[in-house]
């Protein structure tokens, strides 16, 4: 065991880092906290200390800081770069990260003079202006809940309205069937259902021969047979075609958006890493505030003077 391992063992360094990670607001920020190593030089120690001090001053000023809870989109970015089509929820996560890159970029820009070390540590956040067209395209096409907007393209709007019209038409026909005396003794109950995207009615099993059409399902008890009446087959076919056309257009939209993300994946990755760095600095400053800690005077001459020093794990417990 070398001196470094002995030192971190005595300090119970992993436990301290776990406590530090509890102050991070993102999974990537928490991971950076857990992976933090002791500084290798006086310069690095002073740099970290200055970053933490500057963030602590900003926190103490009462300024409302931007959100730092963000999804880890490294895997989607890597797949997009290889030509994959991202799922809609992954593109929504990309849009969320782009929003945070903008907000935190503005925050860092406001403090580049009074917090120069902090600004330097997350410099990529000041180089995200070129990502605005990607964010605009994602916001125009995707709802915050992770669904594609009907208004994403004129073609999608047209197809959606067409499908809605067909579904209204078939529901009117179904209502007529359910209220018809012809079906009064045949139906198990007065409702309609869907099986594999096709509209069906619940028919008593012993009456199924009286309803010309296609059997799609049988209830668990066997008492009910779900039949697509012959008069609905053509309309159900039209609805199926309309839904497939919508799926095709949505896939085309996702492919286009994925290509936009792929083209800016390197800039987005750098920004994402900078967000994690910023979150780690935030965690250090918050942890220091919790402990009522003060920055120490650092030297490389071996001089150590401890005044009212406390062991952190005792303080935390």
N, C-alpha and C positions, 0 to 999 in steps of 0.2 A: 504494500500500500504506500503510495507516494504522499508527499506533504499536502498536496491539494486534496486528495481523497480523505486524508486524516482531518483536515480543516473542515471540509464540508460535512464530514461525519459528526464531528464534535458540535458543530453549529446546528445539526439536524436540518440541513439546508433544504431537502425535499419538503419537509413539513412547513418550513417558512414559505417556500414557493407555492405550496398548495393554498396557504392562507392568502398570499398575494393574488393568486389566480381568482380567488373568490370576489375580488374587487373588479375584475374585468367584466365587460358587458357583451363580449362576443366569444364564441368558441375558439376562434383563431387567436384572439387576444389572450385568452386564458392559457392556450397552448404555449404561446410565447413566454408567458410568465413562468410556467412550469419548466420550460427549457432554459431559463436564464442561468448563466454561469457567472462565477465570480469574475470581475474585471481583470484583464490580463496586464494592464498597465495603469500608471497614474493618470495618464491622459484620458484613457477610457473611463476610469472611475470619475474623474472630474466632469467629463462629458455627460455621463448618466446622471450625476448629481445635479448638474445644471438643468438638464431636461426636466427632471422631477421637480426641482425648485420652481422653474418657470410655470409648469403646469399647476403646481400648488398655489401659486400667486393668482393664476386665472380662476381656479376653483374658489379661492377665498374672496375674489372680487364680486361674486354674486352673479357673474355673467351666466346666462343660460347656454350651456354647451350643446352642440349638435348630438344627435343620437349616434351611438356606436355599436348598437346591436344589429349585426348584419349576417346574412347567410354566407356559408363557405361555398363559393362558386368556382373553385379551382378545377374540379372535375368537369363540370359543364364547359368551362372555357377551353380546357384541353381537348375535349371531344369535338367542340365546334371548330377548333383549329384544324382538326383532322377531317373535317367535312361532314360531321354528324349533324342531323337535324335535332335541335333541342326540343324537349317537351315544353308545353306552355308554362308550367309552373317554374321551370328552370329559367325561362326567359323573363318571367316576372321577378325572380330573384335577382337576375342581372339588372333589371330596371331599378330594383330597390337599392342595390349596391351603387349604381350610377348616381342615384339621388343623394346617397350619403357621401359619395366622393365629391359632389358639387358642394354640399353643405359644409363638409369638413375642410374642403379646399378654401372656401371663403373664410372660415374660422381661422385657419392657419395664416391666410393672407393678411387678416386684420392684426395678427400678432407677430409678424415676421420681424418687427423692429424691437418690441418689448420682450419677445421670447425667441431670440435668434437660434438658440440651440435646439429648441423644440421644433421650430420651422425647418431647420436643416435636417433633422432626423426623419421628417416625413415629407421631404421635398417633392416626391412624385404627386402629392395631393395638389400641388400648385401647377401641375402640367396636365390637367384633365379637361381643359377647355374643348379640345377636339372631340370629346366623347358626347357632346351635346346632341349632334344629329342622331346618334344611336339611341340615346335616351328618349328623344322626341318620337322616333319611330316606334319604340317599344311602348311608350305611354299611349300612343295613338291606337295601338292594336290590342293591348292587353289590359283587362280590368285588374285592380289590386287583388281581387279574390283568385286570380290565376285562370280566368277564362278569356277566350278571344272575344273582342268586341264585335258586335254585328256590323258596326261602322268601320271596321278595319280596312275594308276595300268596298268600292261600289258593287263589285260582283258578289261578294259575300252578303251584302245587304239585300241584293236582288234575290239570291238563292234562298236566303232565310225567309223573306216575305213570301216567296213562292211556296216554300214548305209549310209555312204557317197557314196559308190559304187552303192548301190541300188538307191539312189536319182539321181545320175548322169545317171543311166540307164533309169529311168522313165522320166527324162527330155529330153533325146534323143528321146524317143518314143513320148512325147508330142510335141516336135518340128516337128516330122514327121507328126503328126496329124494336127497341125496348118498350115503346108505347103501343106497338101494334097488337091487335087482338090475335093475329095469326101466331104470334110467339108467346102468348099469354101462358099457355100450359106447358110450353117447351123450355122456357128459361128457368134455370135454377134460382137465379136472383136477377134483379133489374139493374145491372151495371155492365160496363164493358171493361176490358183489360187489354194488355199488350203482351204478346209473346214473340220474342226475337224481333221486336220493332214493328210487328204487324198487329192490327186491331182485331180482337176476337170477342165473342160473347160466350157466357157460361151456359151450357145446355145440359139438361138432365141426361144422364148417360143412356137411359132407356128410350130417350127421344131423339138421339143423334141422327137417326135415319131420316128424320123429318126436316132436317136442315141441310140442304145441299151446300157443300163447301169443303174446306180443308181443316182437318183436325191438327191442332198444334200442340195440345197438352191435355193431360188428365190430372184431376186433383188427387191428393194423397189418398183420400178415401175411395176414389174410383167413382164417386157419385156424380161428378161434374166433368164434362168434356168441353174444352175450349175450342170453339170452331170459328173459322174465318168464313162468313157467309159468301156464297158465290158472287153476290152483287157488290161485294166490297173488294174483291180480288184485284181488279184493275186499278182502283183508287189506292189500295195498299201498295201495289207495284209502283205507282207514280210517286208515292211518299218515300218508298225505299230508294228510288232513283234520286229524288231530290236530296235526301239525307246523305247519300253517297257523294253527290256533287258538292255538298257543303263540306264534307270531310276532306275531299280533294282540294278544295279552295283553302281550307284551314291549313292543310299540310303545306300547300304552296306558300302561304303567308309565313308559317313557322320556318320553312326552309330559307326564305328571303331574310327574315330577321336573324336567323342563326348565322347567315353569311355576313351580315353587318357586324354581329358580335365577334365573329372569328377574325375579321379584318382589324379589330381593335383589341384583340385578346391580350397582347403583350402589355399595352398601356393599362388595360383593366387589371391585369395581374399585378403590375407594379403598384397601382393604386390600392388594390385589395391588401397587399402586403403592408403598405403604408398605413392603412386603417388599423391593421393588427398592431403595428408598432405604436401608433397613437393610443390605442386602447391599452397597451401595456404600460405606457407612460402614465396614462390616466390612473391605472390600477396602482402604480407605485406611489403617486401623489396621494391618492385616496387612502392607501394603507398607511402612509406616513402620517396623514391627518388623524386616522383612527388611533395610532400609537402615540400621538403628540410628539412625534420625532422632530429632530432638528438636524440640518446638514452639518457634517463634521468637517474640520480642517484636515485636508489630506496632505501627506508628504511622502517622499520616497527615501527618507533618511532613517527609517526604522523607529522614529519617535512615536510613542503611544501614550496618551494621557486620557484616562477615562474619568469623567466627573458625573456622579449620580447615574452611572450606566445601569441599564436594565436588560435582562435576558428576554428577548421578544416573546418566546413561547410562554414564559411565566406571565407576561403582561396579557397575552391573548387569553390565557386560561383564567 
